[in-house]
Amino acid sequence: MTDYVSLYHDYLTQEKHAAANTLSSYMRDLTQFQMWLIASGSPDLRKVKKDMIGDYLMSLTRQGKSPATVTRCTASIKSFYNFMTKNGHMKVNPAKSVAAMKVERKYPQILTSKEVELFLDQPKCVDEKGFRDHAMLELLYATGIRVSELIGLDVSDVNLSIGFVRCRNKGKERSIPLYHGAVKALQDYIFNIRPRLVSSEEETALFVNMNGERMSRQGFWKIIKYYQEKAEINKEITPHTLRHSFAVHLLENGADLRSIQEMLGHADISSTQIYTQVINKQLKDVYTKAHPRA
């Protein structure tokens, strides 16, 4: 039998250019669904009916999976069967009318301006690691780029003379301005520190680990957690927290949504509009707490 899962994997990578995390989630969800079908005596993905998908999603709920997880699995299965029908492997899409669970929308965690200042002050510029970490955090907050984009930067992507950084994601390129503090941090790092860290003159990565090789996602995650503990900020800080904070702080200070969308690299402005809702929620919370009749 044709390996439709492999065909779907190729479709996601070659046609949809799915991000690594998206690809991993979709394939994991689909594989788990396929294993459930096999255990249920129905191994053929093409013979799946709507009620079988419903039974599987209900089994996830009974296992204690969160609504968000079940919703993601629903999206993964829908995506697979959309591919199957679109490419003529099936005539009827069994997942077409499967309803996703209603999930209470979680707003992104945002740091206040004071918390950002406290967090960015944690790396002390007294050694190579401190200078490097200070430059990384300043650049992340200055631009709002994703952690994958940050660690993917090369030295040639930074133009300090005009204060811009060039960023690439899914084949698209954008330029983002840098404030003076970020330019200064990058100057100190690039000219004085990075040459001491790189293991080879051939290394192109902007940010390298202490072994002189390109920084990894896991390595940067540890850096974030380390400085969160040092700052004693009682919020869960991830690399994306600074991205969210960047967007909200720009919006609060008068930036328009289209400009923020451009800098964040969102394909659809609806992804950027969540930050307007964050600000509205914050205002409502303040109103509820402070108004005498609220």
Summary of the structure (lengths in Angstrom):
residues: 294
radius of gyration: 22.9
end to end distance: 63.7
largest distance: 68.7
contacts: 820
relative contact order: 0.09
helix: 60%
strand: 6%
